Amino acid sequence: MAGVTLEDVFEPLNDLDYPAAKEDVVRHAQSRGASEDVLRTLRALPPGDYASRSELARSVDTMESGI
C-alpha cells in the first residue's frame, strides 16, 4: 500500500453501505473515480464481507503491516 493512506482509500467509499463484499467495495470505489493505487489496494484485500468501515480499515492496516 505504498503511498496510499487510509484517507485515500476511504475517500471514494464515503457513501458505501455496509455490510459490503470485497467485490462491492472495489466496484463502488471504481465507480467513484478511485485512483489505480487505491483500487490495487482494495483488490488485494482478503475476500469476504466487511461489516463496517472500521472492519475494512483493520484489513487495510493488516495488509500494510504485513501481518
TANORWO-V226794 format. One record per residue. N is the residue number from 0. PHI is phi in whole degrees, -180 to 180 (none if undefined). BURIAL is # if it has 16 or more other C-alpha atoms within 10 Angstrom, else .. Layout:
N/PHI/BURIAL + N/PHI/BURIAL
This chain:
0/none/# + 1/-55/. + 2/82/. + 3/-113/. + 4/-98/. + 5/-60/. + 6/-61/. + 7/-61/. + 8/-64/# + 9/-87/# + 10/-55/. + 11/-80/# + 12/-109/# + 13/-54/. + 14/-107/. + 15/-71/. + 16/-89/. + 17/-109/. + 18/-69/. + 19/-142/# + 20/-73/. + 21/-51/# + 22/-61/. + 23/-68/# + 24/-62/# + 25/-63/# + 26/-61/. + 27/-64/# + 28/-62/# + 29/-64/# + 30/-69/. + 31/-99/. + 32/81/. + 33/-61/# + 34/-68/. + 35/-62/. + 36/-63/. + 37/-66/# + 38/-62/# + 39/-61/. + 40/-62/# + 41/-68/# + 42/-66/. + 43/-84/. + 44/-63/# + 45/-64/. + 46/-65/. + 47/141/. + 48/-103/# + 49/-111/# + 50/-75/. + 51/-158/. + 52/-60/# + 53/-67/. + 54/-66/. + 55/-63/# + 56/-62/# + 57/-62/. + 58/-65/# + 59/-65/# + 60/-62/. + 61/-63/. + 62/-62/. + 63/-64/. + 64/-85/. + 65/78/. + 66/-78/.
